[in-house]
Each structure stands twice: as structure tokens, then as C-alpha cells.
């Protein structure tokens, strides 16, 4: 989809089968997400491990 194109649209259906609340965000507009991604890119645990297990954050919670 092209942004700002009024002639094109897409239907997105989102379901959450888990017991946890979810939060949706747009990578184009969420400055907090972009800031957190920069911090995570520098996090040594990600560079040394295939996976890093952290507690689940509630939507809107501050970055750990």
C-alpha cells in the first residue's frame, strides 16, 4: 500500500488469542519505538545470543 493514496486500501484484521493485552504501533510514526530500537541495537545480549528472554511489558509501559 502506498501512504496517502486515497484510491488504495487494505483490510487488516487483528486478533489476540492470548491473555495479554497488546499494543499496535506504526513504525513510521512511533518515535518511542524507534528510540527503543536504537537502544536494543546496542544491547550486548542480542549480539551474543540467538534469543533474549525478558518479562512481557504491558502496553504503554516504560522501556526496561
PQR file with spaces between the fields and no chain letter, atoms N, CA, C, O and H, PARSE charges and radii, in Angstrom:
ATOM       1  N    UNK     1       0.837   -1.179    0.000 -0.4000 1.5000
ATOM       2  CA   UNK     1       0.000    0.000    0.000 -0.0000 2.0000
ATOM       3  C    UNK     1       0.877    1.235    0.000  0.5500 1.7000
ATOM       4  O    UNK     1       1.919    1.287    0.653 -0.5500 1.4000
ATOM       5  N    UNK     2       0.438    2.202   -0.732 -0.4000 1.5000
ATOM       6  CA   UNK     2       1.146    3.476   -0.759 -0.0000 2.0000
ATOM       7  C    UNK     2       0.507    4.428    0.255  0.5500 1.7000
ATOM       8  O    UNK     2      -0.715    4.578    0.267 -0.5500 1.4000
ATOM       9  H    UNK     2      -0.409    2.160   -1.263  0.4000 1.0000
ATOM      10  N    UNK     3       1.294    5.060    1.087 -0.4000 1.5000
ATOM      11  CA   UNK     3       0.706    6.005    2.033 -0.0000 2.0000
ATOM      12  C    UNK     3       0.087    7.188    1.306  0.5500 1.7000
ATOM      13  O    UNK     3       0.568    7.613    0.256 -0.5500 1.4000
ATOM      14  H    UNK     3       2.287    4.938    1.077  0.4000 1.0000
ATOM      15  N    UNK     4      -0.960    7.697    1.868 -0.4000 1.5000
ATOM      16  CA   UNK     4      -1.663    8.881    1.374 -0.0000 2.0000
ATOM      17  C    UNK     4      -2.326    8.675    0.026  0.5500 1.7000
ATOM      18  O    UNK     4      -2.702    9.654   -0.619 -0.5500 1.4000
ATOM      19  H    UNK     4      -1.351    7.351    2.721  0.4000 1.0000
ATOM      20  N    UNK     5      -2.485    7.435   -0.425 -0.4000 1.5000
ATOM      21  CA   UNK     5      -3.195    7.156   -1.664 -0.0000 2.0000
ATOM      22  C    UNK     5      -4.640    6.857   -1.316  0.5500 1.7000
ATOM      23  O    UNK     5      -4.931    5.813   -0.731 -0.5500 1.4000
ATOM      24  H    UNK     5      -2.180    6.640    0.100  0.4000 1.0000
ATOM      25  N    UNK     6      -5.546    7.750   -1.665 -0.4000 1.5000
ATOM      26  CA   UNK     6      -6.951    7.594   -1.313 -0.0000 2.0000
ATOM      27  C    UNK     6      -7.669    6.556   -2.169  0.5500 1.7000
ATOM      28  O    UNK     6      -8.798    6.184   -1.852 -0.5500 1.4000
ATOM      29  H    UNK     6      -5.309    8.598   -2.140  0.4000 1.0000
ATOM      30  N    UNK     7      -7.055    6.088   -3.228 -0.4000 1.5000
ATOM      31  CA   UNK     7      -7.693    5.115   -4.106 -0.0000 2.0000
ATOM      32  C    UNK     7      -7.311    3.678   -3.753  0.5500 1.7000
ATOM      33  O    UNK     7      -7.880    2.743   -4.317 -0.5500 1.4000
ATOM      34  H    UNK     7      -6.137    6.390   -3.486  0.4000 1.0000
ATOM      35  N    UNK     8      -6.396    3.484   -2.867 -0.4000 1.5000
ATOM      36  CA   UNK     8      -5.975    2.149   -2.475 -0.0000 2.0000
ATOM      37  C    UNK     8      -6.246    1.951   -0.990  0.5500 1.7000
ATOM      38  O    UNK     8      -6.076    2.869   -0.188 -0.5500 1.4000
ATOM      39  H    UNK     8      -5.934    4.244   -2.408  0.4000 1.0000
ATOM      40  N    UNK     9      -6.665    0.757   -0.639 -0.4000 1.5000
ATOM      41  CA   UNK     9      -6.896    0.462    0.768 -0.0000 2.0000
ATOM      42  C    UNK     9      -6.648   -1.018    1.019  0.5500 1.7000
ATOM      43  O    UNK     9      -6.607   -1.822    0.089 -0.5500 1.4000
ATOM      44  H    UNK     9      -6.803    0.011   -1.291  0.4000 1.0000
ATOM      45  N    UNK    10      -6.490   -1.352    2.255 -0.4000 1.5000
ATOM      46  CA   UNK    10      -6.290   -2.743    2.653 -0.0000 2.0000
ATOM      47  C    UNK    10      -7.037   -2.971    3.957  0.5500 1.7000
ATOM      48  O    UNK    10      -7.111   -2.087    4.811 -0.5500 1.4000
ATOM      49  H    UNK    10      -6.523   -0.698    3.011  0.4000 1.0000
ATOM      50  N    UNK    11      -7.577   -4.144    4.095 -0.4000 1.5000
ATOM      51  CA   UNK    11      -8.257   -4.531    5.318 -0.0000 2.0000
ATOM      52  C    UNK    11      -7.267   -5.307    6.179  0.5500 1.7000
ATOM      53  O    UNK    11      -6.632   -6.255    5.716 -0.5500 1.4000
ATOM      54  H    UNK    11      -7.517   -4.862    3.402  0.4000 1.0000
ATOM      55  N    UNK    12      -7.148   -4.897    7.416 -0.4000 1.5000
ATOM      56  CA   UNK    12      -6.273   -5.585    8.356 -0.0000 2.0000
ATOM      57  C    UNK    12      -7.141   -6.060    9.508  0.5500 1.7000
ATOM      58  O    UNK    12      -7.804   -5.261   10.170 -0.5500 1.4000
ATOM      59  H    UNK    12      -7.664   -4.127    7.791  0.4000 1.0000
ATOM      60  N    UNK    13      -7.130   -7.358    9.741 -0.4000 1.5000
ATOM      61  CA   UNK    13      -7.878   -7.914   10.865 -0.0000 2.0000
ATOM      62  C    UNK    13      -6.878   -8.401   11.900  0.5500 1.7000
ATOM      63  O    UNK    13      -5.986   -9.194   11.599 -0.5500 1.4000
ATOM      64  H    UNK    13      -6.591   -8.007    9.204  0.4000 1.0000
ATOM      65  N    UNK    14      -7.038   -7.920   13.105 -0.4000 1.5000
ATOM      66  CA   UNK    14      -6.101   -8.246   14.174 -0.0000 2.0000
ATOM      67  C    UNK    14      -6.859   -8.969   15.276  0.5500 1.7000
ATOM      68  O    UNK    14      -7.888   -8.493   15.753 -0.5500 1.4000
ATOM      69  H    UNK    14      -7.762   -7.276   13.349  0.4000 1.0000
ATOM      70  N    UNK    15      -6.342  -10.118   15.671 -0.4000 1.5000
ATOM      71  CA   UNK    15      -6.927  -10.855   16.780 -0.0000 2.0000
ATOM      72  C    UNK    15      -5.837  -11.129   17.810  0.5500 1.7000
ATOM      73  O    UNK    15      -4.652  -11.183   17.482 -0.5500 1.4000
ATOM      74  H    UNK    15      -5.506  -10.505   15.283  0.4000 1.0000
ATOM      75  N    UNK    16      -6.252  -11.296   19.034 -0.4000 1.5000
ATOM      76  CA   UNK    16      -5.319  -11.572   20.118 -0.0000 2.0000
ATOM      77  C    UNK    16      -5.838  -12.778   20.895  0.5500 1.7000
ATOM      78  O    UNK    16      -6.689  -12.626   21.772 -0.5500 1.4000
ATOM      79  H    UNK    16      -7.215  -11.252   19.300  0.4000 1.0000
ATOM      80  N    UNK    17      -5.338  -13.970   20.587 -0.4000 1.5000
ATOM      81  CA   UNK    17      -5.809  -15.158   21.294 -0.0000 2.0000
ATOM      82  C    UNK    17      -5.149  -15.361   22.663  0.5500 1.7000
ATOM      83  O    UNK    17      -5.467  -16.321   23.364 -0.5500 1.4000
ATOM      84  H    UNK    17      -4.647  -14.094   19.875  0.4000 1.0000
ATOM      85  N    UNK    18      -4.246  -14.477   23.043 -0.4000 1.5000
ATOM      86  CA   UNK    18      -3.535  -14.643   24.315 -0.0000 2.0000
ATOM      87  C    UNK    18      -4.275  -13.944   25.452  0.5500 1.7000
ATOM      88  O    UNK    18      -5.264  -13.243   25.239 -0.5500 1.4000
ATOM      89  H    UNK    18      -3.988  -13.697   22.474  0.4000 1.0000
ATOM      90  N    UNK    19      -3.773  -14.154   26.649 -0.4000 1.5000
ATOM      91  CA   UNK    19      -4.330  -13.493   27.831 -0.0000 2.0000
ATOM      92  C    UNK    19      -3.675  -12.132   28.091  0.5500 1.7000
ATOM      93  O    UNK    19      -4.012  -11.451   29.060 -0.5500 1.4000
ATOM      94  H    UNK    19      -2.969  -14.724   26.821  0.4000 1.0000
ATOM      95  N    UNK    20      -2.756  -11.749   27.238 -0.4000 1.5000
ATOM      96  CA   UNK    20      -2.029  -10.493   27.411 -0.0000 2.0000
ATOM      97  C    UNK    20      -2.630   -9.399   26.540  0.5500 1.7000
ATOM      98  O    UNK    20      -3.064   -9.651   25.416 -0.5500 1.4000
ATOM      99  H    UNK    20      -2.482  -12.303   26.451  0.4000 1.0000
ATOM     100  N    UNK    21      -2.651   -8.176   27.075 -0.4000 1.5000
ATOM     101  CA   UNK    21      -3.054   -7.030   26.262 -0.0000 2.0000
ATOM     102  C    UNK    21      -2.006   -6.815   25.180  0.5500 1.7000
ATOM     103  O    UNK    21      -0.840   -7.167   25.361 -0.5500 1.4000
ATOM     104  H    UNK    21      -2.298   -7.971   27.988  0.4000 1.0000
ATOM     105  N    UNK    22      -2.408   -6.250   24.079 -0.4000 1.5000
ATOM     106  CA   UNK    22      -1.476   -5.952   23.002 -0.0000 2.0000
ATOM     107  C    UNK    22      -1.520   -4.473   22.677  0.5500 1.7000
ATOM     108  O    UNK    22      -2.461   -3.768   23.043 -0.5500 1.4000
ATOM     109  H    UNK    22      -3.355   -5.964   23.931  0.4000 1.0000
ATOM     110  N    UNK    23      -0.500   -4.019   21.991 -0.4000 1.5000
ATOM     111  CA   UNK    23      -0.419   -2.623   21.589 -0.0000 2.0000
ATOM     112  C    UNK    23       0.055   -2.591   20.143  0.5500 1.7000
ATOM     113  O    UNK    23       1.043   -3.241   19.801 -0.5500 1.4000
ATOM     114  H    UNK    23       0.264   -4.592   21.694  0.4000 1.0000
ATOM     115  N    UNK    24      -0.622   -1.861   19.313 -0.4000 1.5000
ATOM     116  CA   UNK    24      -0.242   -1.705   17.914 -0.0000 2.0000
ATOM     117  C    UNK    24       0.390   -0.338   17.729  0.5500 1.7000
ATOM     118  O    UNK    24      -0.002    0.640   18.365 -0.5500 1.4000
ATOM     119  H    UNK    24      -1.425   -1.334   19.591  0.4000 1.0000
ATOM     120  N    UNK    25       1.362   -0.291   16.857 -0.4000 1.5000
ATOM     121  CA   UNK    25       2.021    0.984   16.600 -0.0000 2.0000
ATOM     122  C    UNK    25       2.490    1.001   15.167  0.5500 1.7000
ATOM     123  O    UNK    25       2.656   -0.047   14.542 -0.5500 1.4000
ATOM     124  H    UNK    25       1.681   -1.086   16.340  0.4000 1.0000
ATOM     125  N    UNK    26       2.698    2.167   14.660 -0.4000 1.5000
ATOM     126  CA   UNK    26       3.194    2.356   13.308 -0.0000 2.0000
ATOM     127  C    UNK    26       4.679    2.690   13.379  0.5500 1.7000
ATOM     128  O    UNK    26       5.079    3.641   14.050 -0.5500 1.4000
ATOM     129  H    UNK    26       2.563    3.018   15.168  0.4000 1.0000
ATOM     130  N    UNK    27       5.482    1.911   12.691 -0.4000 1.5000
ATOM     131  CA   UNK    27       6.915    2.178   12.687 -0.0000 2.0000
ATOM     132  C    UNK    27       7.242    3.528   12.058  0.5500 1.7000
ATOM     133  O    UNK    27       8.309    4.088   12.308 -0.5500 1.4000
ATOM     134  H    UNK    27       5.158    1.138   12.145  0.4000 1.0000
ATOM     135  N    UNK    28       6.338    4.045   11.250 -0.4000 1.5000
ATOM     136  CA   UNK    28       6.573    5.336   10.606 -0.0000 2.0000
ATOM     137  C    UNK    28       6.368    6.516   11.551  0.5500 1.7000
ATOM     138  O    UNK    28       6.933    7.588   11.337 -0.5500 1.4000
ATOM     139  H    UNK    28       5.471    3.590   11.046  0.4000 1.0000
ATOM     140  N    UNK    29       5.563    6.321   12.595 -0.4000 1.5000
ATOM     141  CA   UNK    29       5.173    7.460   13.422 -0.0000 2.0000
ATOM     142  C    UNK    29       5.508    7.311   14.899  0.5500 1.7000
ATOM     143  O    UNK    29       5.430    8.296   15.633 -0.5500 1.4000
ATOM     144  H    UNK    29       5.104    5.450   12.768  0.4000 1.0000
ATOM     145  N    UNK    30       5.871    6.142   15.357 -0.4000 1.5000
ATOM     146  CA   UNK    30       6.108    5.922   16.773 -0.0000 2.0000
ATOM     147  C    UNK    30       7.565    6.211   17.122  0.5500 1.7000
ATOM     148  O    UNK    30       8.427    5.345   16.971 -0.5500 1.4000
ATOM     149  H    UNK    30       5.935    5.342   14.760  0.4000 1.0000
ATOM     150  N    UNK    31       7.834    7.412   17.581 -0.4000 1.5000
ATOM     151  CA   UNK    31       9.199    7.822   17.906 -0.0000 2.0000
ATOM     152  C    UNK    31       9.750    7.059   19.113  0.5500 1.7000
ATOM     153  O    UNK    31      10.951    6.796   19.185 -0.5500 1.4000
ATOM     154  H    UNK    31       7.134    8.115   17.703  0.4000 1.0000
ATOM     155  N    UNK    32       8.879    6.702   20.056 -0.4000 1.5000
ATOM     156  CA   UNK    32       9.339    5.946   21.219 -0.0000 2.0000
ATOM     157  C    UNK    32       9.863    4.574   20.784  0.5500 1.7000
ATOM     158  O    UNK    32      10.894    4.123   21.282 -0.5500 1.4000
ATOM     159  H    UNK    32       7.904    6.915   19.997  0.4000 1.0000
ATOM     160  N    UNK    33       9.162    3.909   19.862 -0.4000 1.5000
ATOM     161  CA   UNK    33       9.613    2.608   19.365 -0.0000 2.0000
ATOM     162  C    UNK    33      10.969    2.736   18.682  0.5500 1.7000
ATOM     163  O    UNK    33      11.857    1.914   18.906 -0.5500 1.4000
ATOM     164  H    UNK    33       8.324    4.275   19.458  0.4000 1.0000
ATOM     165  N    UNK    34      11.130    3.750   17.862 -0.4000 1.5000
ATOM     166  CA   UNK    34      12.402    3.949   17.166 -0.0000 2.0000
ATOM     167  C    UNK    34      13.532    4.191   18.154  0.5500 1.7000
ATOM     168  O    UNK    34      14.642    3.696   17.959 -0.5500 1.4000
ATOM     169  H    UNK    34      10.408    4.417   17.681  0.4000 1.0000
ATOM     170  N    UNK    35      13.263    4.946   19.209 -0.4000 1.5000
ATOM     171  CA   UNK    35      14.265    5.211   20.232 -0.0000 2.0000
ATOM     172  C    UNK    35      14.656    3.914   20.944  0.5500 1.7000
ATOM     173  O    UNK    35      15.838    3.668   21.181 -0.5500 1.4000
ATOM     174  H    UNK    35      12.361    5.348   19.367  0.4000 1.0000
ATOM     175  N    UNK    36      13.672    3.091   21.281 -0.4000 1.5000
ATOM     176  CA   UNK    36      13.945    1.818   21.948 -0.0000 2.0000
ATOM     177  C    UNK    36      14.725    0.877   21.040  0.5500 1.7000
ATOM     178  O    UNK    36      15.610    0.164   21.514 -0.5500 1.4000
ATOM     179  H    UNK    36      12.711    3.290   21.088  0.4000 1.0000
ATOM     180  N    UNK    37      14.421    0.858   19.767 -0.4000 1.5000
ATOM     181  CA   UNK    37      15.143    0.004   18.830 -0.0000 2.0000
ATOM     182  C    UNK    37      16.624    0.385   18.759  0.5500 1.7000
ATOM     183  O    UNK    37      17.486   -0.484   18.628 -0.5500 1.4000
ATOM     184  H    UNK    37      13.701    1.437   19.383  0.4000 1.0000
ATOM     185  N    UNK    38      16.910    1.665   18.844 -0.4000 1.5000
ATOM     186  CA   UNK    38      18.307    2.106   18.851 -0.0000 2.0000
ATOM     187  C    UNK    38      19.029    1.605   20.087  0.5500 1.7000
ATOM     188  O    UNK    38      20.187    1.195   20.006 -0.5500 1.4000
ATOM     189  H    UNK    38      16.209    2.371   18.950  0.4000 1.0000
ATOM     190  N    UNK    39      18.349    1.634   21.247 -0.4000 1.5000
ATOM     191  CA   UNK    39      18.947    1.112   22.475 -0.0000 2.0000
ATOM     192  C    UNK    39      19.183   -0.393   22.356  0.5500 1.7000
ATOM     193  O    UNK    39      20.237   -0.894   22.747 -0.5500 1.4000
ATOM     194  H    UNK    39      17.408    1.967   21.313  0.4000 1.0000
ATOM     195  N    UNK    40      18.206   -1.102   21.820 -0.4000 1.5000
ATOM     196  CA   UNK    40      18.334   -2.550   21.696 -0.0000 2.0000
ATOM     197  C    UNK    40      19.446   -2.942   20.723  0.5500 1.7000
ATOM     198  O    UNK    40      20.089   -3.975   20.905 -0.5500 1.4000
ATOM     199  H    UNK    40      17.349   -0.695   21.502  0.4000 1.0000
ATOM     200  N    UNK    41      19.672   -2.144   19.714 -0.4000 1.5000
ATOM     201  CA   UNK    41      20.727   -2.447   18.745 -0.0000 2.0000
ATOM     202  C    UNK    41      22.105   -2.434   19.417  0.5500 1.7000
ATOM     203  O    UNK    41      23.035   -3.084   18.942 -0.5500 1.4000
ATOM     204  H    UNK    41      19.149   -1.304   19.566  0.4000 1.0000
ATOM     205  N    UNK    42      22.229   -1.698   20.511 -0.4000 1.5000
ATOM     206  CA   UNK    42      23.497   -1.614   21.236 -0.0000 2.0000
ATOM     207  C    UNK    42      23.585   -2.624   22.380  0.5500 1.7000
ATOM     208  O    UNK    42      24.630   -2.731   23.022 -0.5500 1.4000
ATOM     209  H    UNK    42      21.473   -1.170   20.896  0.4000 1.0000
ATOM     210  N    UNK    43      22.515   -3.359   22.643 -0.4000 1.5000
ATOM     211  CA   UNK    43      22.448   -4.280   23.769 -0.0000 2.0000
ATOM     212  C    UNK    43      23.279   -5.530   23.478  0.5500 1.7000
ATOM     213  O    UNK    43      22.981   -6.271   22.542 -0.5500 1.4000
ATOM     214  H    UNK    43      21.667   -3.271   22.122  0.4000 1.0000
ATOM     215  N    UNK    44      24.306   -5.759   24.267 -0.4000 1.5000
ATOM     216  CA   UNK    44      25.264   -6.842   24.032 -0.0000 2.0000
ATOM     217  C    UNK    44      24.617   -8.226   24.034  0.5500 1.7000
ATOM     218  O    UNK    44      25.053   -9.110   23.297 -0.5500 1.4000
ATOM     219  H    UNK    44      24.548   -5.156   25.028  0.4000 1.0000
ATOM     220  N    UNK    45      23.590   -8.421   24.848 -0.4000 1.5000
ATOM     221  CA   UNK    45      22.937   -9.734   24.908 -0.0000 2.0000
ATOM     222  C    UNK    45      22.387  -10.162   23.556  0.5500 1.7000
ATOM     223  O    UNK    45      22.401  -11.350   23.236 -0.5500 1.4000
ATOM     224  H    UNK    45      23.237   -7.702   25.446  0.4000 1.0000
ATOM     225  N    UNK    46      21.902   -9.216   22.756 -0.4000 1.5000
ATOM     226  CA   UNK    46      21.381   -9.545   21.426 -0.0000 2.0000
ATOM     227  C    UNK    46      22.503   -9.945   20.475  0.5500 1.7000
ATOM     228  O    UNK    46      22.305  -10.762   19.575 -0.5500 1.4000
ATOM     229  H    UNK    46      21.891   -8.250   23.016  0.4000 1.0000
ATOM     230  N    UNK    47      23.660   -9.375   20.680 -0.4000 1.5000
ATOM     231  CA   UNK    47      24.777   -9.682   19.791 -0.0000 2.0000
ATOM     232  C    UNK    47      25.363  -11.061   20.083  0.5500 1.7000
ATOM     233  O    UNK    47      25.935  -11.696   19.197 -0.5500 1.4000
ATOM     234  H    UNK    47      23.821   -8.712   21.411  0.4000 1.0000
ATOM     235  N    UNK    48      25.220  -11.524   21.330 -0.4000 1.5000
ATOM     236  CA   UNK    48      25.845  -12.766   21.750 -0.0000 2.0000
ATOM     237  C    UNK    48      24.894  -13.962   21.819  0.5500 1.7000
ATOM     238  O    UNK    48      25.354  -15.095   21.959 -0.5500 1.4000
ATOM     239  H    UNK    48      24.756  -11.009   22.050  0.4000 1.0000
ATOM     240  N    UNK    49      23.607  -13.744   21.727 -0.4000 1.5000
ATOM     241  CA   UNK    49      22.632  -14.822   21.874 -0.0000 2.0000
ATOM     242  C    UNK    49      21.624  -14.800   20.738  0.5500 1.7000
ATOM     243  O    UNK    49      21.337  -13.751   20.160 -0.5500 1.4000
ATOM     244  H    UNK    49      23.234  -12.823   21.613  0.4000 1.0000
ATOM     245  N    UNK    50      21.092  -15.976   20.428 -0.4000 1.5000
ATOM     246  CA   UNK    50      20.070  -16.058   19.388 -0.0000 2.0000
ATOM     247  C    UNK    50      18.746  -15.477   19.877  0.5500 1.7000
ATOM     248  O    UNK    50      17.955  -14.972   19.081 -0.5500 1.4000
ATOM     249  H    UNK    50      21.325  -16.827   20.898  0.4000 1.0000
ATOM     250  N    UNK    51      18.504  -15.550   21.194 -0.4000 1.5000
ATOM     251  CA   UNK    51      17.266  -15.016   21.760 -0.0000 2.0000
ATOM     252  C    UNK    51      17.554  -14.457   23.146  0.5500 1.7000
ATOM     253  O    UNK    51      18.443  -14.938   23.850 -0.5500 1.4000
ATOM     254  H    UNK    51      19.146  -15.960   21.841  0.4000 1.0000
ATOM     255  N    UNK    52      16.812  -13.463   23.517 -0.4000 1.5000
ATOM     256  CA   UNK    52      16.911  -12.884   24.849 -0.0000 2.0000
ATOM     257  C    UNK    52      15.504  -12.871   25.430  0.5500 1.7000
ATOM     258  O    UNK    52      14.593  -12.286   24.846 -0.5500 1.4000
ATOM     259  H    UNK    52      16.091  -13.073   22.945  0.4000 1.0000
ATOM     260  N    UNK    53      15.330  -13.508   26.565 -0.4000 1.5000
ATOM     261  CA   UNK    53      14.004  -13.603   27.178 -0.0000 2.0000
ATOM     262  C    UNK    53      13.872  -12.554   28.268  0.5500 1.7000
ATOM     263  O    UNK    53      14.624  -12.550   29.243 -0.5500 1.4000
ATOM     264  H    UNK    53      16.071  -13.984   27.039  0.4000 1.0000
ATOM     265  N    UNK    54      12.917  -11.678   28.089 -0.4000 1.5000
ATOM     266  CA   UNK    54      12.666  -10.598   29.030 -0.0000 2.0000
ATOM     267  C    UNK    54      11.212  -10.653   29.466  0.5500 1.7000
ATOM     268  O    UNK    54      10.387  -11.230   28.758 -0.5500 1.4000
ATOM     269  H    UNK    54      12.306  -11.682   27.297  0.4000 1.0000
ATOM     270  N    UNK    55      10.872  -10.069   30.616 -0.4000 1.5000
ATOM     271  CA   UNK    55       9.469  -10.039   31.030 -0.0000 2.0000
ATOM     272  C    UNK    55       8.622   -9.285   30.010  0.5500 1.7000
ATOM     273  O    UNK    55       9.092   -8.341   29.376 -0.5500 1.4000
ATOM     274  H    UNK    55      11.542   -9.601   31.191  0.4000 1.0000
ATOM     275  N    UNK    56       7.382   -9.708   29.860 -0.4000 1.5000
ATOM     276  CA   UNK    56       6.460   -9.033   28.945 -0.0000 2.0000
ATOM     277  C    UNK    56       6.094   -7.678   29.531  0.5500 1.7000
ATOM     278  O    UNK    56       5.755   -7.563   30.709 -0.5500 1.4000
ATOM     279  H    UNK    56       7.000  -10.475   30.375  0.4000 1.0000
ATOM     280  N    UNK    57       6.169   -6.661   28.689 -0.4000 1.5000
ATOM     281  CA   UNK    57       5.782   -5.315   29.120 -0.0000 2.0000
ATOM     282  C    UNK    57       4.315   -5.101   28.801  0.5500 1.7000
ATOM     283  O    UNK    57       3.826   -5.544   27.762 -0.5500 1.4000
ATOM     284  H    UNK    57       6.445   -6.755   27.732  0.4000 1.0000
ATOM     285  N    UNK    58       3.609   -4.417   29.702 -0.4000 1.5000
ATOM     286  CA   UNK    58       2.238   -4.030   29.407 -0.0000 2.0000
ATOM     287  C    UNK    58       2.243   -2.895   28.393  0.5500 1.7000
ATOM     288  O    UNK    58       3.177   -2.094   28.369 -0.5500 1.4000
ATOM     289  H    UNK    58       4.007   -4.057   30.546  0.4000 1.0000
ATOM     290  N    UNK    59       1.213   -2.815   27.556 -0.4000 1.5000
ATOM     291  CA   UNK    59       1.153   -1.712   26.594 -0.0000 2.0000
ATOM     292  C    UNK    59       1.293   -0.356   27.284  0.5500 1.7000
ATOM     293  O    UNK    59       0.646   -0.085   28.296 -0.5500 1.4000
ATOM     294  H    UNK    59       0.454   -3.466   27.576  0.4000 1.0000
ATOM     295  N    UNK    60       2.131    0.467   26.726 -0.4000 1.5000
ATOM     296  CA   UNK    60       2.357    1.800   27.263 -0.0000 2.0000
ATOM     297  C    UNK    60       3.343    1.859   28.407  0.5500 1.7000
ATOM     298  O    UNK    60       3.638    2.940   28.916 -0.5500 1.4000
ATOM     299  H    UNK    60       2.656    0.248   25.904  0.4000 1.0000
ATOM     300  N    UNK    61       3.862    0.703   28.824 -0.4000 1.5000
ATOM     301  CA   UNK    61       4.816    0.678   29.929 -0.0000 2.0000
ATOM     302  C    UNK    61       6.139    1.287   29.481  0.5500 1.7000
ATOM     303  O    UNK    61       6.457    1.271   28.292 -0.5500 1.4000
ATOM     304  H    UNK    61       3.623   -0.176   28.411  0.4000 1.0000
ATOM     305  N    UNK    62       6.909    1.821   30.418 -0.4000 1.5000
ATOM     306  CA   UNK    62       8.220    2.359   30.053 -0.0000 2.0000
ATOM     307  C    UNK    62       9.171    1.262   29.639  0.5500 1.7000
ATOM     308  O    UNK    62       8.985    0.097   29.992 -0.5500 1.4000
ATOM     309  H    UNK    62       6.650    1.834   31.384  0.4000 1.0000
ATOM     310  N    UNK    63      10.167    1.630   28.906 -0.4000 1.5000
ATOM     311  CA   UNK    63      11.192    0.713   28.422 -0.0000 2.0000
ATOM     312  C    UNK    63      11.995    0.190   29.592  0.5500 1.7000
ATOM     313  O    UNK    63      12.322    0.954   30.501 -0.5500 1.4000
ATOM     314  H    UNK    63      10.318    2.577   28.620  0.4000 1.0000
ATOM     315  N    UNK    64      12.325   -1.099   29.596 -0.4000 1.5000
ATOM     316  CA   UNK    64      13.088   -1.659   30.713 -0.0000 2.0000
ATOM     317  C    UNK    64      14.475   -1.128   30.727  0.5500 1.7000
ATOM     318  O    UNK    64      15.265   -1.488   31.599 -0.5500 1.4000
ATOM     319  H    UNK    64      12.060   -1.719   28.858  0.4000 1.0000
